[in-house]
Amino acid sequence: MKISDVCRQYGFDENDLKAFLKEKKLLKETWTSYVIEDSNVDKAVRMYAEFKAQQEEEAAAERREAEKKKRAMAKMLITSGFSFDGYTITKYSGYISGDDAISVDRGLAVFGSDTGVKDKLLNSLVEIRRNALRELKEAAYELGCNAVITLDPQTKDLLATGGISYQPYVFAVTANGNAVVIEKNGEGGSSEERL
């Protein structure tokens, strides 16, 4: 049976089915088309349908996990103190770090004109600080934690110097902290009920 006929009958994507059947060695190429031996059509259709169902299950599980992580990250608290008002720290999971860097073009100054570096720098620092904190939250999430006690953030100027050639400024932000699990005071319960 021609693969195009199988796809039309079952509503399968022809290129996807073709690739799957080639891998399973259930496809034959003729001068004009690709065919499945009639005795293998039912087997090929069943195997492909099972494969597609498994792919969809895996994709759905990944979407559920991504949504769960997104909700947990949105609820995650970060403090620069040593505690969270109204919460008790029940577990310390250790030191974590989130880093980001950005290059800020210095531009070309002609006869003392402003290159706008200050505005570029301020916008860039906001962006990389947010990225570093997001990475910090992700590191805490991977450790099964729902909060972070931060250490003093460090901003490092990695300016490359030399000659009269103006190189871009490169700035890096490192967010450091301790990943912890916190529970609302007077509550307890499962980790799903925490924060």
Secondary structure by P-SEA (a helix, b strand, c coil): ccaaaaaaaccccaaaaaaaaaaacccccccccccccccaaaaaaaaaaaaaaaaaaaaaaaaaaaaaaaaaaaabbbbcccccccccccccccccbbbbbbbbbbcccccccccaaaaaaaaaaaaaaaaaaaaaaaaaaaacccccccccbbbbbbccccccccccbbbbbbbbbbbbccccccccccccccc
